[in-house]
Amino acid sequence: MPARTSTVRGREFGAGVRAVVDATGMSHRAMADVLGWDPQKLSDLLTGKGGVDEIDLARLLGLCRVPEDEFDHLMALLKVSREKGWWQHYKGALPIKMRTLVEHEAAMSEMHSWHLTLVPGLLQIPDYIRPLYVVWPKIEPQDIDLRVEARVARQRVLESGRKFFFYVHEQALLLPVGGESVWRDQLHHLLRMSVRPYISIRVVPTAIGAHPGTMGEFKVMKFKKIPTVVYTDTMNSGTFMEDKESVDLYTSVLAALAGLALGEEESRRLITDLVS
């Protein structure tokens, strides 16, 4: 039998099931024994590789006393856990906590991202983030602080052991989000972050004109044990792509940007010139 592989949906499904199993305090082997399962069956389930039907899952979730909303969420994911790619569409704005994105960012070993209009979200300071949510339609004022906190919390992934490659259009650096004082603080923050050995910030100059990156922003996340995933978002949806054609397409755009962008030291000089 060929080895099962996971998908974006499958990994969220597996992570959700793993969370409810771990919340019981039982070991995975003990849980498998109670269910009468081979331990490998439970292991495949918890890593997003499937291998169970609805009756199996219902038995497991019942044993774990899972709340109704999470029960429904996991049962729905089971039905699509083998499908590649995932367009997550929300009726209003993007949710405060981007569950699938956060889990993949926490697991990735390397990220390459392109930013056309704003400073990269993982590099934004709180005073830069807040004005963005103030003007964003469909976001309630009482939720703004929660959204700022959630974005700042995602920045915990910026640590050694991972590598980050940010390509930023010069125009994104010129937009005075939050006013001149905040804008200057933000650029100074970029300079401080750019000297970390695991963070690369390279600027694509405005003078270049049209280039492949003008089609839109995206990030490519690479992992040690699972295939590469591409992520894009809009105001009320996020799309995860993992098929070879999409990954190859966005990787080719990254290669083009790498050929057009200033080097790291040149980019630092440009940012320094802007802020001074």
URDANOR-V985583 format. One record per backbone hydrogen bond with DSSP energy under -1.0 kcal/mol. CO is the residue of the C=O (numbers start at 1). NH is the residue of the N-H. Records with the same first field share a line. If there is no record, write none. Layout:
BEGIN
CO = NH + NH
END
This chain:
BEGIN
7 = 11
8 = 12
9 = 13
10 = 14
11 = 15
12 = 16
13 = 17
14 = 18
15 = 19
16 = 20
17 = 21
18 = 22
19 = 23
21 = 24
22 = 25
27 = 31
28 = 32
29 = 33
30 = 34
31 = 35
32 = 36 + 37
38 = 41 + 42
39 = 43
40 = 44
41 = 45
42 = 46
44 = 49
45 = 48
53 = 57
54 = 58
55 = 59
56 = 60
57 = 61
58 = 62
59 = 63
60 = 64
61 = 66
62 = 65
67 = 71
68 = 72
69 = 73
70 = 74
71 = 75
72 = 76
73 = 77
74 = 78
75 = 79
77 = 80
80 = 83
86 = 240
88 = 238
97 = 99
98 = 102
99 = 103
100 = 104
101 = 105
102 = 106
104 = 108
109 = 163
110 = 222
111 = 165
112 = 220
113 = 167
114 = 218
115 = 169
120 = 123
121 = 124
125 = 128 + 129
126 = 130
129 = 133
130 = 134
131 = 135
136 = 139
140 = 143
141 = 144
143 = 147
144 = 148
145 = 149
146 = 150
147 = 151
148 = 152
149 = 153
150 = 154
152 = 155
153 = 156
154 = 157
155 = 158
157 = 159
159 = 162
163 = 111
164 = 200
165 = 113
166 = 202
167 = 115
168 = 204
169 = 172
175 = 177
176 = 179
179 = 183
180 = 184
181 = 185
182 = 186
183 = 187
184 = 188
185 = 189
186 = 190
187 = 191
188 = 192
189 = 193
190 = 194
193 = 196
196 = 199
198 = 164
200 = 166
202 = 168
203 = 262
204 = 170
205 = 208
206 = 209
211 = 214
212 = 215
213 = 216
218 = 114
219 = 231
220 = 112
221 = 229
222 = 109 + 110
229 = 221
230 = 241
231 = 219
232 = 239
235 = 94
236 = 90
237 = 234
238 = 88
239 = 232
240 = 86
241 = 230
243 = 247
244 = 248
245 = 249
246 = 250
247 = 251
248 = 252
249 = 253
250 = 254
251 = 255
252 = 256
253 = 257
254 = 258
255 = 259
257 = 261
263 = 267
264 = 268
265 = 269
266 = 270
267 = 271
268 = 272
269 = 273
270 = 274
271 = 275
272 = 276
END
